Amino acid sequence: MKEKHLVAAPDRWLDDTVIDAVNNLVRMEIGGHQHQSTLVAQHPSGFDTVDTKSIHVLHDKDHWIATACIADEVLFADSMGRGVSEYVGGQMKQLYSRLLDSTTGKLKVTITPCPRQTNASDCGVYASAVAFEWATGNPKIPQTWNVPVMRQHLSACLEGKSVLRFPQGQNKRGRRPMPHTILI
């Protein structure tokens, strides 16, 4: 992978080429039918509607987040805890338009708690970790990941073309936030 230096560098943001590779791996893991580049969000027509299980890392201007539609439940995870922006909400409504309420045009989304990133450059790595969890059948995201090895793990997965759960860190004590549902 020519972008290996981006994945390995602890202070670099992952670009659309890396995230598209992550999304493609996840698509192959879950048996998805179509690969849509993250760049599609920049076009007026946007994303095509998906009608099967779907997991995507999406771009939120200066941040990567993870979203999925599993068993007709739309999931959202954000390693900075910002919530669903209008920009990402629009992308999700394009992707999951078949689940829009026909009366209100709203989409029911479950906010899934996930570990918070420890710096300003790892959002793509964390979003990839969430996507890999969902793709391997784990709807409940771990409380922590082993942060020092996350980029190395992602690089190995991309090179080996395999979706493997990220190594977990030591469990933090305390209450885990509960998933909650919103309408966008």
HELIX and SHEET records of a PDB file:
HELIX    1   1 LYS A    4  ALA A    8  1                                   5    
HELIX    2   2 ASP A   16  ILE A   30  1                                  15    
HELIX    3   3 THR A   38  GLN A   42  5                                   5    
HELIX    4   4 GLU A   86  LEU A   95  1                                  10    
HELIX    5   5 SER A   97  LEU A   99  5                                   3    
HELIX    6   6 CYS A  123  ALA A  135  1                                  13    
HELIX    7   7 VAL A  147  VAL A  149  5                                   3    
HELIX    8   8 MET A  150  GLY A  160  1                                  11    
SHEET    1   A 5 SER A  54  HIS A  59  0                                        
SHEET    2   A 5 TRP A  64  ILE A  70 -1                                        
SHEET    3   A 5 GLU A  73  ALA A  77 -1                                        
SHEET    4   A 5 LYS A 108  ILE A 111  1                                        
SHEET    5   A 5 HIS A 180  LEU A 183 -1                                        
END                                                                             
